[in-house]
Amino acid sequence: MSLSSLTALSPLDGRYAAAVAPLRPLLSEFGLMHRRVQVEVEWFIALSDAGFAEFEPLGEAARGLLRSLVKRFSEADAQVIKDFEKTTNHDVKAVEYWIKSRIQGQPELQAAAEFVHFACTSEDINNTSHALMLKAAREQVLLPALDRVLGQLQALAHQHAAVPMLSRTHGQTASPTTVGKEVANVLARLRKARAGIAAVALTAKMNGAVGNYNAHLSAWPGVDWEAFSRQVVEERLGLTFNPYTIQIEPHDCMAELFDAVVRANTILIDWCRDVWGYISLGYFKQRTKAGEVGSSTMPHKVNPIDFENAEGNFGLASALLTHLSQKLPVSRWQRDLTDSTVLRNLGVGLGHTLLGCVSLARGMDKLELNAEALAADLDQAWEVLAEPIQTVMRRHGLANPYERLKDYTRGKAMTREAIAEFIDSLVELPAAERERLQAMTPAGYIGLAAVLARRV
């Protein structure tokens, strides 16, 4: 059976391939090879600039050729590297051999060919490559996907800032809020989570087989290799230097990044479930599209499938990312290889997060507020005014206000008339206060909700 979108084991490469396409050039094996070439090239050029008598600074033409290997790296190039790997049975060595093959016939570069991968262990190339992959995926794909959702949330919060909505705590009617304020709550949380994702410093090392520059010093004992390595990592590659490692960079920054993504996923799962419930209550309608089917047997249905798909993918992403964050920082002694195969799933975990964002954004684009349903729900919940009434009674020193309201309202259907009758019975209250309470409605009892929603 041939490999296609229909036969792919992962739905990310099958059914949902189009939705996660932006991650493919960044977090695939192609993306890893591309970054390996970038790191090898920058290390090679940096060595030429170090002032070693044995390796003079490269000319502009040679530098341009080397950097063109990165800029123009193609799927065909990646396939040639895979062909080298069939012989080497080592993926990083295959990259080294490919680079050497591409500089053959260039006298200046060919004379310095043995400085390709000089003093490096494979992990020097891999850890920097993974950090570059994650940096690009975060900046080019993940944060923009979150920003789209944040923009939708802000628009909803402002648009519906003053639209009253009945709250439900423990599933029971509670003090009213507004639609916009409930959206604003999610927006504020997600903004904080987004900032946490963006703030993670992606660290990298280039310090040899066990982190001590052993090979480097054997060649040039007088060189400050730590400073050299820091310069390559930070100035040439744009990452954060980690001075203390074993053979592998300990992946703590990856764990921090994935945990930050999981926090965002958790917030979005919470929102997906809330919107699902609001659709069920009729607070939101979903715009229909000609030709779409909601049920194979019930023609009337318009299912909240986008929110369900989003919830499922955020959950799957978090499960994978949690495993990555717990496994990757653990390595036996100076190195074991259990991280290698796990690291090939970076795109899977982040792919499901992206897919969740895409599904959620699509669902939110279809939402239409059903103001009539919201108003009708509030008009059936006059019992929520027991809270302001007993609070005003407390202010004026009336005896047992909470207990009196509890006896009058608990477990009973309250109407406008029943509430008005209770207020009229409060002869101890000043007349102006009774009039103010009589003017209250569930829809008007929203506190600062509208102000808070508009401010976000």
C-alpha positions in Angstrom: 0.0 0.0 0.0 1.4 3.4 -1.0 1.8 6.2 1.5 -0.8 8.9 0.9 -3.1 11.1 3.0 -5.5 8.2 3.0 -3.0 5.6 4.2 -1.0 7.8 6.7 -0.9 6.4 10.2 -1.1 9.9 11.7 -4.1 12.0 10.9 -1.8 15.0 11.0 -0.3 13.7 7.7 -3.7 12.4 6.5 -7.1 13.9 7.2 -5.7 17.1 8.8 -2.6 17.6 6.6 -3.7 20.9 5.2 -4.4 22.4 8.7 -1.0 21.7 10.0 0.9 22.3 6.8 2.8 25.4 8.2 4.6 23.1 10.7 5.7 20.6 8.1 8.8 22.4 6.8 9.8 23.3 10.4 9.3 20.2 12.5 9.6 17.4 10.0 12.7 15.3 9.4 13.3 17.7 6.5 13.2 20.6 9.0 15.7 18.8 11.2 18.1 18.3 8.4 17.7 21.9 7.3 18.7 23.1 10.7 21.5 20.7 11.0 23.0 22.1 7.8 22.5 25.6 9.2 24.4 24.8 12.4 27.2 22.9 10.7 27.7 25.9 8.3 27.7 28.5 11.0 30.1 26.5 13.1 32.4 26.1 10.1 32.4 29.8 9.3 32.9 30.7 12.9 36.0 28.5 13.1 37.4 30.3 10.0 36.9 33.6 11.8 38.6 32.4 15.0 42.1 33.4 13.9 43.6 29.9 13.7 46.7 29.8 11.5 45.6 26.5 10.1 42.2 27.9 9.0 42.2 31.4 7.5 39.0 33.4 7.3 36.9 32.4 4.4 36.3 34.8 1.5 32.9 36.2 0.7 32.3 33.9 -2.2 33.0 30.8 0.0 30.7 32.1 2.7 28.0 32.8 0.2 28.2 29.3 -1.2 28.0 27.8 2.3 25.0 29.9 3.3 23.3 29.1 0.1 23.3 25.5 1.1 21.0 26.6 4.0 19.0 29.2 2.1 18.2 26.9 -0.9 18.0 23.6 1.0 15.4 21.5 -0.8 13.6 18.2 -0.5 16.0 16.8 -3.1 19.0 17.8 -0.8 17.3 16.1 2.1 16.9 12.9 0.0 20.6 12.9 -0.8 21.4 13.1 2.9 19.1 10.2 3.4 21.0 8.3 0.8 24.3 9.0 2.6 22.6 7.7 5.8 22.0 4.3 4.1 25.8 3.9 4.2 26.7 5.7 7.4 23.7 4.5 9.4 24.2 7.8 11.3 22.0 10.8 10.4 24.3 13.6 11.6 27.4 12.1 9.9 25.3 11.9 6.7 24.8 15.7 6.9 28.6 16.2 7.4 29.3 14.1 4.3 26.7 15.9 2.3 28.2 19.3 3.1 31.7 18.0 2.2 30.3 16.7 -1.1 28.8 20.1 -1.9 32.1 21.9 -1.5 34.1 19.6 -3.7 35.7 21.5 -6.5 35.9 24.7 -4.5 39.6 24.9 -3.6 39.3 27.3 -0.7 36.6 25.2 1.0 37.9 21.8 0.0 41.2 22.6 1.7 39.4 23.2 4.9 36.9 20.4 4.6 38.0 18.6 7.8 36.9 21.6 9.8 33.3 20.7 8.9 31.9 19.2 12.2 35.2 19.9 13.9 35.3 18.9 17.6 31.6 18.4 17.6 29.6 15.5 19.0 26.3 14.8 17.2 24.4 16.3 20.0 26.1 19.7 19.5 24.4 19.8 16.1 21.1 18.2 17.2 20.4 20.2 20.3 21.0 23.5 18.5 18.9 22.3 15.5 16.0 21.3 17.8 16.1 24.7 19.5 16.1 26.4 16.1 13.1 24.3 15.0 11.1 25.1 18.1 12.0 28.8 17.9 10.7 29.0 14.3 7.6 26.9 15.0 6.8 29.1 18.0 7.3 32.4 16.2 6.0 31.6 12.7 3.1 29.2 13.5 2.1 28.6 17.1 2.0 32.2 18.4 0.2 33.5 15.3 -2.4 30.7 15.7 -3.0 31.7 19.3 -3.1 35.4 18.3 -5.9 34.6 15.9 -7.9 33.1 18.7 -7.0 36.0 21.0 -8.2 38.4 18.4 -11.5 36.6 18.1 -11.9 36.5 21.9 -11.3 40.2 22.2 -13.8 41.0 19.5 -16.4 38.9 21.2 -15.7 40.4 24.6 -16.1 44.0 23.3 -19.0 43.3 21.0 -21.1 41.6 23.8 -19.7 43.4 26.8 -23.1 44.6 28.0 -25.2 41.6 26.9 -26.6 40.1 30.2 -26.3 36.4 30.8 -27.5 34.2 33.6 -24.6 32.6 35.4 -24.6 29.0 36.6 -22.4 27.9 39.5 -22.6 24.2 40.3 -25.1 24.1 37.4 -27.6 26.2 39.3 -28.7 29.8 38.5 -26.4 32.4 40.0 -25.7 36.1 39.9 -25.9 37.4 36.3 -22.8 38.3 34.3 -22.5 39.4 30.6 -21.4 37.4 27.6 -18.5 39.7 27.0 -17.2 39.4 30.6 -17.2 35.6 30.4 -15.2 35.9 27.2 -12.9 38.5 28.7 -12.1 36.0 31.5 -10.8 33.5 28.9 -9.0 36.3 27.0 -7.1 37.5 30.1 -6.0 33.9 31.0 -4.9 33.0 27.5 -2.9 36.3 27.1 -0.9 35.3 30.2 -0.4 31.8 28.9 0.7 33.2 25.5 3.2 35.4 27.2 4.6 32.4 29.1 5.1 30.5 25.8 6.8 33.5 24.2 9.1 34.1 27.2 10.8 30.6 27.3 14.5 31.0 26.5 15.5 28.2 24.1 18.9 27.1 25.2 21.7 25.3 23.3 25.2 24.0 23.9 28.3 23.3 21.7 30.8 21.8 24.1 31.7 18.4 22.8 31.2 14.8 23.9 30.5 15.3 27.6 30.3 19.0 27.9 33.9 19.9 28.8 35.5 20.9 25.5 37.9 18.0 25.7 38.5 17.6 22.0 38.6 21.4 21.4 41.4 21.9 23.9 43.4 19.0 22.6 43.7 20.8 19.3 44.1 24.4 20.6 44.8 24.5 24.3 45.0 28.3 24.5 41.6 29.1 23.1 38.7 30.2 25.3 36.4 27.6 23.8 33.5 28.4 26.2 33.4 32.0 25.0 33.7 30.9 21.3 30.9 28.4 21.8 28.7 31.1 23.5 29.3 33.4 20.6 28.2 30.8 18.0 25.1 29.9 19.9 24.0 33.4 20.8 25.2 35.7 18.1 25.2 33.4 15.1 22.2 31.2 15.9 20.1 33.5 18.1 19.7 31.0 21.0 20.6 31.1 24.7 23.9 29.5 25.7 23.8 26.7 28.3 27.3 26.4 29.9 26.6 23.3 32.0 25.6 20.1 30.2 26.4 16.4 29.9 26.7 15.1 26.3 23.2 16.3 25.7 21.6 19.7 26.4 19.3 18.7 29.3 16.1 19.8 27.5 14.8 21.7 30.5 13.9 24.6 28.2 11.8 22.2 26.0 10.0 21.0 29.1 9.3 24.6 30.1 8.0 25.4 26.7 5.8 22.3 26.4 4.4 22.9 29.9 3.6 26.5 28.9 1.8 25.2 25.8 -0.1 22.7 27.9 -1.3 25.6 30.1 -2.7 27.3 27.1 -4.3 24.1 25.9 -6.0 23.7 29.3 -7.5 27.2 29.1 -8.7 26.5 25.6 -10.3 23.2 26.6 -12.1 25.0 29.3 -13.4 27.6 26.8 -14.4 24.8 24.3 -16.5 23.1 26.9 -18.1 26.4 28.0 -19.0 27.4 24.4 -20.4 23.8 23.8 -22.6 24.3 26.8 -23.7 27.8 25.7 -24.6 26.4 22.3 -26.6 23.7 24.0 -28.5 26.3 26.0 -29.2 28.2 22.9 -27.2 31.3 23.9 -25.2 30.9 20.6 -26.4 29.8 17.2 -24.0 28.5 14.6 -24.1 29.9 11.0 -24.8 27.1 8.6 -23.1 26.3 5.3 -24.9 25.0 2.3 -24.4 21.3 1.8 -23.1 20.5 5.3 -24.7 17.8 7.3 -25.0 17.7 11.1 -26.4 14.2 11.5 -26.8 11.2 9.2 -30.4 10.7 10.5 -31.5 14.0 12.1 -31.7 16.7 9.5 -32.2 19.6 11.9 -28.9 19.2 13.8 -26.0 21.7 13.6 -23.5 20.1 15.9 -20.7 22.1 17.7 -18.2 19.8 16.0 -15.5 22.4 15.7 -15.4 23.0 19.4 -15.5 19.2 20.0 -12.6 18.6 17.6 -10.6 21.5 19.2 -11.2 20.0 22.7 -10.1 16.6 21.6 -6.9 17.9 19.9 -5.9 20.1 22.7 -6.2 17.1 25.1 -4.2 14.9 22.8 -1.5 17.6 22.4 -1.3 18.0 26.1 -0.9 14.3 26.7 2.0 14.1 24.2 3.7 17.4 25.4 3.4 16.3 29.0 5.2 13.1 28.2 7.9 15.1 26.4 8.3 17.5 29.2 8.7 14.7 31.8 10.9 12.4 29.7 13.3 14.6 27.8 15.1 16.1 30.9 15.9 12.6 32.1 19.1 10.9 30.7 21.2 8.1 32.3 24.6 9.3 33.3 26.3 11.4 30.6 24.0 10.2 27.8 21.4 7.6 26.7 19.6 7.6 23.4 16.0 7.5 24.7 15.5 11.1 23.9 16.4 10.7 20.2 13.3 8.9 19.0 11.1 10.9 21.4 12.4 14.2 19.9 11.1 13.2 16.5 7.6 13.8 17.8 7.9 17.5 18.4 5.8 18.2 15.4 3.1 15.7 16.6 2.5 17.4 20.0 2.6 20.9 18.6 0.7 19.8 15.5 -2.3 18.8 17.6 -2.2 22.1 19.4 -2.2 23.9 16.1 -5.0 21.7 14.8 -7.0 22.6 18.0 -6.5 26.3 17.4 -7.5 26.0 13.7 -10.7 24.1 14.7 -11.5 26.5 17.5 -11.0 29.6 15.3 -13.3 28.0 12.6 -16.0 27.4 15.2 -15.8 30.8 16.7 -16.2 32.4 13.2 -19.6 30.6 13.0 -21.0 31.9 16.3 -24.0 34.1 16.4 -25.4 35.5 19.6 -29.0 34.5 20.4 -30.1 37.5 22.5 -33.7 36.3 22.8 -32.6 33.0 24.5 -30.4 34.9 26.9 -33.1 37.3 27.8 -35.7 34.5 28.3 -33.4 32.6 30.5 -32.8 35.6 32.7 -36.5 36.3 32.9 -37.1 32.9 34.4 -34.5 33.4 37.2 -35.8 36.2 39.5 -34.4 34.2 42.4 -31.0 35.6 41.6 -32.1 39.0 43.1 -32.2 37.4 46.5 -28.5 38.2 46.7 -28.7 42.0 46.3 -31.9 42.2 48.4 -30.2 40.5 51.4 -27.1 42.5 50.9 -29.1 45.8 51.1 -30.9 44.4 54.2 -27.5 43.8 55.8 -26.4 47.4 55.1 -29.4 48.7 56.9 -29.2 46.4 59.8 -32.3 44.3 59.3 -32.3 41.1 61.3 -31.5 37.7 59.7 -31.5 38.9 56.1 -29.8 35.8 54.6 -32.0 33.4 56.5 -35.2 35.3 55.6 -34.3 35.2 51.9 -33.3 31.6 52.1 -36.6 30.6 53.6 -38.5 32.6 51.0 -36.6 31.6 47.8 -34.8 28.3 48.3 -36.1 25.5 46.1 -39.0 27.6 44.9 -39.9 29.1 41.5 -39.5 32.9 41.9 -41.3 35.4 39.7 -41.2 39.1 39.4 -44.3 39.4 41.5 -43.0 37.1 44.3 -39.8 39.2 44.5 -41.8 42.4 44.5 -44.0 41.1 47.3 -41.0 40.3 49.5 -39.5 43.7 48.9 -42.8 45.4 49.8 -42.7 43.5 53.1 -39.4 45.1 54.1 -41.0 48.0 55.9 -37.8 48.6 57.9 -36.0 49.6 54.8 -36.1 53.3 53.7 -38.7 53.8 50.9 -36.0 54.9 48.5 -34.1 51.6 48.9 -37.3 49.6 48.4 -38.0 51.5 45.2 -34.4 50.9 44.0 -34.7 47.2 44.7 -38.1 47.1 42.9 -36.5 48.6 39.8 -33.9 45.8 39.7 -34.2 43.0 37.1 -32.0 39.9 36.6 -30.8 41.5 33.3 -29.8 44.7 35.0 -28.0 43.0 37.9 -24.6 42.7 36.3 -22.2 44.7 38.5 -19.1 45.8 36.7 -19.2 43.1 34.1 -19.7 45.4 31.1 -16.9 47.7 32.2 -14.5 44.9 32.8 -15.3 43.3 29.4 -14.8 46.6 27.5 -11.5 47.2 29.3 -9.8 44.0 28.5 
